[in-house]
Amino acid sequence: MPDTEKHTISFAPGAKEHLDVVAGLPDLNSVTDDHQVTDICMFFGSAAYYAQFFEASLAEFLVTYRRLAEKVHLDSDVQTLEETLHKKTMGALLTELRKLFTIDDAEIDTLLSDALKKRNFLMHEFFRAREPDFPSKLKRQRIFEELIEIGLTLKKAMFAVRGMNAAIQQYLQIDDK
């Protein structure tokens, strides 16, 4: 059985000042961008931007559905629902959407699955997998193309879910009358 006593971690005097040296961090005044790391990070950031908005669109779709179909109208209930859904992972949101709906368009269903896979690769593996290729000019070009393609997939998925959100709002509001 693990020890339940809480332990303390202490640093020797002066140790914190040497963390940058020990970690091998360069002096920022001498950093060069020979391998276009700044450009790679810019394209990464653009793809991450669309990943975040795709995830938000999934949460917003589920909020809309619950507000309209399940008659969640109190501001406090809506706020709690929004907070709960926005804390879920993209995979959990997509799973929840698929529990409630069948996406009968194979292309859109595949798009949403691909977007999730690409987002997970982007956030959990991209730099570890691609950093060894940064020194190669040819491979860097492929990295740029890959990041652009990931970003476009995520953007397209975001717009697909936003379109689904608009459609369900229209359908349920008309159906409600």
Legacy VTK file of the C-alpha trace (Angstrom):
# vtk DataFile Version 3.0
C-alpha trace
ASCII
DATASET POLYDATA
POINTS 177 float
0.000 0.000 0.000
1.456 3.430 -0.960
2.592 5.807 1.730
-0.203 8.363 2.293
2.052 10.926 3.950
2.674 13.981 1.794
6.343 14.549 1.028
8.197 17.784 0.418
10.464 18.534 -2.514
13.162 21.105 -1.768
15.755 22.764 -3.984
19.269 23.467 -2.807
20.201 27.149 -2.525
21.172 28.458 -5.953
19.794 25.416 -7.797
16.916 27.278 -9.445
19.289 29.782 -11.011
21.038 26.937 -12.841
17.930 25.295 -14.331
18.325 27.073 -17.684
21.954 25.973 -17.919
21.197 22.384 -16.912
18.214 22.243 -19.293
20.443 23.407 -22.122
18.339 26.465 -22.896
20.169 28.914 -25.144
20.753 32.553 -24.431
17.769 34.138 -26.171
19.977 36.901 -27.555
21.957 34.361 -29.550
19.073 32.268 -30.928
18.969 31.920 -34.691
16.187 30.395 -36.714
18.272 28.313 -39.106
15.626 25.602 -39.172
12.591 27.907 -39.548
11.254 26.910 -36.138
9.386 30.221 -35.946
7.580 29.443 -39.202
6.807 25.902 -38.071
5.364 27.264 -34.821
3.311 29.813 -36.770
1.706 27.074 -38.895
1.296 24.902 -35.799
-0.445 27.786 -34.047
-2.816 28.271 -36.946
-3.775 24.588 -36.904
-4.149 24.672 -33.095
-6.428 27.713 -33.459
-8.805 25.743 -35.676
-8.554 22.713 -33.380
-9.748 24.817 -30.476
-12.639 26.298 -32.439
-13.634 22.878 -33.805
-13.768 21.599 -30.234
-15.805 24.635 -29.160
-18.224 24.123 -32.065
-18.869 20.545 -30.892
-19.667 21.801 -27.385
-21.872 24.580 -28.769
-23.785 22.078 -30.925
-24.496 19.899 -27.886
-25.548 22.935 -25.837
-27.920 24.006 -28.617
-29.414 20.537 -28.865
-29.959 20.243 -25.118
-31.395 23.757 -24.850
-33.883 23.152 -27.625
-34.679 19.441 -27.405
-34.470 18.997 -23.660
-35.934 22.432 -22.886
-32.961 23.677 -20.847
-33.808 27.359 -20.487
-32.765 28.648 -17.068
-29.635 30.768 -17.402
-27.969 28.931 -14.534
-28.720 25.539 -16.120
-27.440 26.712 -19.496
-24.278 28.106 -17.915
-23.672 24.856 -16.015
-24.253 22.846 -19.191
-21.844 25.060 -21.160
-19.174 24.799 -18.466
-19.555 21.025 -18.300
-19.368 20.525 -22.056
-16.472 22.933 -22.592
-14.407 20.928 -20.077
-14.806 17.708 -22.051
-12.201 16.504 -24.490
-12.817 16.670 -28.212
-13.108 12.892 -28.344
-15.701 12.858 -25.564
-17.708 15.595 -27.293
-17.651 13.740 -30.602
-18.669 10.510 -28.863
-21.572 12.313 -27.185
-22.666 13.818 -30.495
-22.621 10.362 -32.083
-24.692 8.915 -29.217
-27.411 11.451 -29.984
-27.151 11.585 -33.779
-26.294 9.412 -36.729
-24.366 11.355 -39.323
-25.687 9.857 -42.522
-23.228 11.693 -44.746
-20.153 9.455 -44.915
-17.908 12.303 -46.069
-18.844 14.510 -43.090
-18.620 11.594 -40.656
-15.138 10.784 -41.968
-14.178 14.472 -41.822
-15.075 14.647 -38.119
-13.140 11.443 -37.359
-10.119 12.642 -39.351
-10.227 16.025 -37.642
-10.124 14.340 -34.232
-7.176 12.128 -35.255
-5.272 15.075 -36.711
-5.952 17.230 -33.673
-4.691 14.493 -31.368
-1.553 14.051 -33.476
-1.018 17.820 -33.518
-1.334 18.237 -29.768
0.234 15.026 -28.508
2.826 13.911 -31.058
3.663 16.563 -33.644
6.850 18.076 -32.203
8.228 14.761 -30.950
7.598 13.150 -34.334
8.706 16.015 -36.591
11.517 17.762 -34.690
14.184 15.408 -36.078
13.174 16.590 -39.581
13.589 20.317 -38.869
17.180 20.503 -40.204
16.163 19.176 -43.647
14.883 21.900 -45.966
12.868 19.368 -47.999
11.333 17.803 -44.893
10.534 21.252 -43.447
8.547 22.001 -46.601
6.588 18.789 -46.053
6.034 19.809 -42.413
4.575 23.154 -43.566
2.302 21.347 -46.010
1.230 18.872 -43.319
0.392 21.649 -40.852
-1.584 23.551 -43.493
-3.515 20.380 -44.349
-4.226 19.664 -40.663
-5.420 23.242 -40.166
-7.683 23.091 -43.214
-9.196 19.780 -42.080
-9.919 21.235 -38.640
-11.356 24.419 -40.168
-13.607 22.423 -42.492
-14.785 20.254 -39.561
-15.487 23.391 -37.518
-17.641 24.821 -40.313
-19.436 21.490 -40.771
-20.404 21.411 -37.087
-21.390 25.080 -37.144
-23.632 24.278 -40.107
-25.143 21.353 -38.192
-25.718 23.704 -35.273
-27.556 26.235 -37.460
-29.634 23.451 -39.027
-30.664 21.930 -35.703
-31.585 25.369 -34.339
-33.811 25.973 -37.326
-35.346 22.489 -37.258
-36.067 22.355 -33.535
-37.395 25.895 -33.340
-39.747 25.254 -36.276
-40.706 21.855 -34.858
-41.352 23.458 -31.451
-44.128 25.766 -32.750
LINES 1 178
177 0 1 2 3 4 5 6 7 8 9 10 11 12 13 14 15 16 17 18 19 20 21 22 23 24 25 26 27 28 29 30 31 32 33 34 35 36 37 38 39 40 41 42 43 44 45 46 47 48 49 50 51 52 53 54 55 56 57 58 59 60 61 62 63 64 65 66 67 68 69 70 71 72 73 74 75 76 77 78 79 80 81 82 83 84 85 86 87 88 89 90 91 92 93 94 95 96 97 98 99 100 101 102 103 104 105 106 107 108 109 110 111 112 113 114 115 116 117 118 119 120 121 122 123 124 125 126 127 128 129 130 131 132 133 134 135 136 137 138 139 140 141 142 143 144 145 146 147 148 149 150 151 152 153 154 155 156 157 158 159 160 161 162 163 164 165 166 167 168 169 170 171 172 173 174 175 176
